[in-house]
Amino acid sequence: MLAEGKTIGIVLQKSEANSIQGLITPEYEVSPGQLFLIKDNNKLSLARLENYEYINEFYDEKIPIVKNILSENTSFDLLNMNTVIKAEMSIIKRYGHNSSPMPGSLIKALPEEKDENFLSEFYGVKNVSDYVKYGRLAGSDIPLLLDLNSVTMHVGIFGETGSGKSYDMRYLIYLLSNLKIMGKNTALPMIIIDANGDYADFATINMDLVSGGRKWIKKYVIREPKSDTETRLTIDLSLFTPKDLADFIISLKYGGNEINSLQSNLLDYVISQHDQKEYNNLLGKEEGISLIQQEISSNQNIKELGFSSSTARAVISALEIFKDRIIKRYKLVSNSSSINEQILDVIWKEKGLAIIDFSADGSPGVDIPTKQLIVSYISRLLLNYLTKAKYSGSQRLIAFVIEEAQNYIPSNDYPISANITKESLVTLATQGRKFGVSLFLVSQRPAFVDKYVLSMLNTFFFHRIYHEDLKYVMSASGGLPESLAKGLTSLDTGYVIVSGLMSALKVPALVRIPWDPRLGSYAGSVERIDRVLIEDSSK
Ligand SMILES: Nc1ncnc2c1ncn2[C@@H]1O[C@H](COP(=O)(O)OP(=O)(O)OP(=O)(O)O)[C@@H](O)[C@H]1O
């Protein structure tokens, strides 16, 4: 029999199949979305608090008795004495029976107990050790169990700035780095697009936090590495089509938001005249760029194809910008790129963690189109690698965490063009489950993430969100119960609503994420201003 906590209230009424009303003692602190056990003789059910109000027996809207007694000092004690919480709840799980609790049933707090047997019964799962224990169900000490088997159905982590997303992602990385499955230490292989350097310490001072199941951890930067914990990121352009590269080079000239299609078509034509294997020599080296520029200025065909000399001049100047930025400044292209299929193989075999540091420190001055080129490159690489592995008979799995997802798969409402990433990420999202890619999309603004990709996420971690995002969150998650939805725009930092396939609870749940100071010290975390002001600045 499942353990129960303290009795804190009583059921007064049952209405529709799953809804009940009851009274709860005012000494017990409650919040919407909190879970309780309901005991009807020997039948236990799990209920979620949907709505509640504090009521007092002196209060009656029709009889203004309260008004008359408020002048008395003792009135407050009196009011307190007779206050109860009127609670509306819905049954979300029944333990071994099919009935709804009758009036008179007891409302019980969740027990303190959280051993394996209890969790197994509570969630109705066989092997608790197959699950990841995440946070604590609100108002209790019971962890939420997450099922790793649904991780390839993709995950979304959303919340406004300061709502606790990065800390949550750090906590998830920590959990997924220290897995113990059938007694064996392991980890989920991961590549992280780290927008603000929030995970960079996992490759340096806090490596021990994520090395329980990993044997390989690396941080990539787009500048000269400052220590041997850093590797310069280089990519291989032969993974792209001439059209992708042409669009990218032309868009770079216009700050990424516009593509002049005439110029792009011309460059596409010129690049297509070359073998794909040559792209790194051609577009990755200053001499190669000069060669292409010469081809454009001296090629008779170009005029015959209808391109004007002003289009040709514009393409030549776009190539100049590409050369200055991508080749000379970022030194981004290499035939032996620092992330390639061999590295993915190492990441898989060693259960590795690759952090692509896109912060101002790791990638100073790198623009969004270039970041998109890199994300697109990694997506293609991942799909190629995992597809080959699958067809040669071996199932692999790599998670791809993308922060600021709206920059790579924007919705039509977001004023940024991302052709180069959108297509490859949509492919990853649709094919991912088959080949073993697990996308973790992190964003402050789910409204600005492509609706189609949003619809392919199947597990959500919702932190406090902006009001404007509520409708996107509701439609992406397939709806949240009203009790949780109405609190979503005012959730406290440290609380998250977890919904979807990975949750062993099967219904959305409010979860508290425990604070660990070591996990909490990272670049993006916000120090308290009052403490910072009194620090000794001469140190
Ligand atoms: N579980 C938690 N418990 C207590 N405090 C927390 C918790 N999570 C986050 N915080 C506090 O809130 C601050 C902001 O959290 P976090 O950096 O995760 O926000 P964010 O949603 O990632 O913001 P941004 O989108 O601006 O990066 C942290 O510095 C920390 O002080």
The ligand as a Gaussian input file, in Angstrom:
#p B3LYP/6-31G(d) Opt

LIG

0 1
 N       16.119000      26.752000      -8.874000
 C       16.485000      27.954000      -8.443000
 N       16.442000      28.246000      -7.147000
 C       16.816000      29.465000      -6.682000
 N       17.241000      30.468000      -7.485000
 C       17.304000      30.252000      -8.794000
 C       16.917000      28.983000      -9.356000
 N       17.088000      29.042000     -10.679000
 C       17.557000      30.285000     -10.955000
 N       17.678000      31.014000      -9.830000
 C       18.133000      32.426000      -9.720000
 O       17.618000      33.172000     -10.805000
 C       18.673000      33.761000     -11.570000
 C       18.324000      33.718000     -13.041000
 O       18.263000      32.371000     -13.479000
 P       18.726000      31.949000     -14.937000
 O       20.083000      32.502000     -15.248000
 O       18.601000      30.478000     -15.021000
 O       17.628000      32.699000     -15.808000
 P       17.348000      32.564000     -17.367000
 O       15.912000      32.237000     -17.512000
 O       18.316000      31.657000     -17.995000
 O       17.606000      34.051000     -17.829000
 P       18.191000      34.537000     -19.272000
 O       17.187000      34.125000     -20.305000
 O       18.273000      36.023000     -19.082000
 O       19.521000      33.881000     -19.436000
 C       19.908000      32.955000     -11.204000
 O       21.075000      33.721000     -11.239000
 C       19.626000      32.524000      -9.786000
 O       20.053000      33.534000      -8.908000

